[in-house]
Structure formats: C-alpha cells, structure tokens
Amino acid sequence: MKIRVRINTIALRIMTLSRTGTEYLTTEEWNELNALREAINYSPHTVSPEKMEKFTELMVRSLEGKGDPVSVQTKPTNY
C-alpha cells in the first residue's frame, strides 16, 4: 500500500502542471495555443504529455468567463 501511494503521489506531481500566467491569454499564449492545437490535430502522437497539459491549461484559461451565467434555476444548491 505504501508503494502504491508513493507512486500515485509522484505521478500527480509529474503530471499536474501548475497554473501559470494571468486570467487572460497574451498574444504569445494565443499563438502557442494555436500551434499546439494544429500539432495535436495533425499528429497527436508527436506531442509530449507536458505540451498536452500546457494546451489544456491554455484552453481552459481561454474559456474563463465565457460560459452562461448561473441562473436561479441552475444554482448548485438545487442539485
């Protein structure tokens, strides 16, 4: 059990990219996001896991504030 926990902890540390940058993407980050998107679409097996995580972080940051506002009907307390 201890070995399994240690492996999981190491895997989480390696595979989790910390959030970088500000709330909004800079021009350079938009360019990187687009380049990674093209690389993933063209040949996904050539993109490293770190770059895949960077793509995910940039994609999520690009979507911040673009969702529908929470209405009274969809409040989390209604679930």
SVG drawing of the C-alpha trace seen along z (x, -y; Angstrom):
<svg xmlns="http://www.w3.org/2000/svg" viewBox="-35 -40 42 42">
<polyline fill="none" stroke="black" stroke-width="0.4" points="0.0,0.0 2.8,-2.5 4.4,-1.8 1.2,-2.5 0.6,-5.7 4.1,-6.9 3.8,-6.1 0.5,-7.9 1.9,-11.0 4.9,-11.0 2.6,-10.6 0.4,-13.5 3.4,-15.7 4.8,-14.9 1.5,-15.1 0.0,-18.2 1.1,-21.4 0.7,-24.4 -1.3,-27.3 0.8,-30.0 0.1,-33.4 -2.8,-35.7 -6.5,-35.3 -6.4,-36.5 -4.1,-35.0 -1.4,-37.1 -0.7,-37.2 2.2,-34.7 0.0,-32.3 -2.7,-32.5 -0.1,-31.7 1.2,-28.8 -2.4,-27.5 -3.0,-27.7 0.3,-25.9 -0.4,-23.2 -3.9,-22.8 -2.5,-22.4 0.1,-19.9 -2.4,-17.8 -4.8,-17.8 -2.1,-16.9 -0.1,-14.3 -1.1,-13.8 1.4,-11.1 4.3,-13.5 3.1,-15.9 4.6,-15.3 2.3,-14.9 3.7,-18.2 2.7,-20.0 -0.8,-18.4 -1.2,-19.7 0.0,-23.1 -2.6,-23.0 -5.3,-22.1 -4.3,-24.9 -4.3,-27.5 -7.6,-26.2 -9.3,-26.4 -7.9,-29.9 -9.2,-31.0 -12.7,-29.9 -12.8,-31.7 -15.8,-34.0 -17.3,-32.8 -19.9,-30.5 -23.5,-31.2 -24.1,-33.0 -25.5,-30.9 -29.2,-31.4 -31.6,-30.8 -32.7,-27.5 -29.2,-26.1 -27.6,-27.0 -25.5,-24.2 -27.7,-24.3 -30.6,-23.0 -28.8,-19.7"/>
</svg>
